């Protein structure tokens, strides 16, 4: 799935415009990269189309924060309220889960608290 398709899938699952969905996608990927170890962030980025993978920072130390802080960070970066950010994070995680293999998503989920995987829903 290319970047434009990814963003459109996020927009389709939310009440956001395509531009807002793009901002949200960038914010989620940036925050996800901060939460994952640098090795895991690189692993994920390498398995995404270039324009999506480039959004994930793969340098620096993994920051340990939970789902609520993740949503707060995304809301701040994307300029959304908490409710819209929560639904947006859910949409991005679900589209991400559909974009990568179960193995890749499992690697990512193994570094995140359980709330993240619940937000991403079950594999289809």
SVG drawing of the C-alpha trace seen along z (x, -y; Angstrom):
<svg xmlns="http://www.w3.org/2000/svg" viewBox="-17 -22 37 36">
<polyline fill="none" stroke="black" stroke-width="0.4" points="0.0,0.0 1.5,-3.3 1.4,-6.5 -1.7,-8.0 -3.7,-4.8 -2.7,-4.6 -3.8,-8.1 -7.0,-7.6 -7.7,-4.5 -7.2,-6.4 -9.5,-9.2 -12.1,-6.7 -12.1,-5.3 -12.3,-8.7 -14.2,-11.9 -11.0,-13.7 -10.2,-15.2 -7.5,-13.7 -5.1,-16.5 -5.9,-16.0 -5.5,-12.2 -2.0,-12.9 -1.1,-15.0 -2.4,-12.3 -0.5,-9.6 2.7,-11.6 2.1,-12.2 1.4,-8.6 4.4,-7.3 6.7,-9.8 5.4,-9.0 5.5,-5.2 9.1,-5.6 9.9,-7.4 8.2,-4.5 10.0,-1.7 13.6,-0.7 15.7,-2.0 16.2,1.5 12.4,2.2 11.7,-1.2 14.1,-0.4 12.6,3.1 9.2,1.6 10.3,-1.3 12.1,1.1 8.9,3.1 6.8,0.1 6.7,-1.8 9.4,-4.4 7.2,-7.4 5.6,-5.7 8.8,-4.3 10.5,-7.6 8.0,-8.9 9.3,-6.6 12.4,-8.0 14.8,-5.1 17.4,-6.9 17.8,-7.6 16.6,-5.7 13.1,-4.2 10.9,-6.3 8.7,-4.4 5.2,-5.8 1.7,-4.4 -1.2,-4.6 -2.7,-7.8 0.6,-9.7 0.9,-8.3 -2.5,-9.8 -1.7,-13.1 1.5,-13.4 -0.3,-12.6 -3.1,-15.1 -0.5,-17.8 1.5,-17.0 -1.6,-16.7 -3.6,-19.6 -6.5,-17.4 -8.6,-17.0 -8.2,-13.9 -11.3,-12.2 -10.3,-12.7 -6.7,-11.7 -7.9,-8.5 -10.0,-7.5 -7.2,-8.6 -4.6,-6.4 -7.0,-3.5 -7.5,-4.0 -3.8,-4.4 -2.9,-1.3 -5.6,0.7 -4.4,-0.4 -0.8,0.3 -1.8,3.8 -3.4,4.4 -0.3,3.0 2.4,5.2 2.6,8.9 1.3,10.4 5.0,11.2 6.0,7.5 3.0,6.3 3.8,8.8 7.3,7.5 6.0,4.0 3.3,5.0 5.7,6.9 7.3,3.5 4.0,1.8 1.6,2.1 -1.5,4.2 -3.7,1.3 -2.0,0.6 -2.8,4.1 -6.4,3.8 -6.7,0.5 -5.3,2.1 -8.0,4.8 -7.5,8.4 -5.7,9.5 -8.0,9.9"/>
</svg>
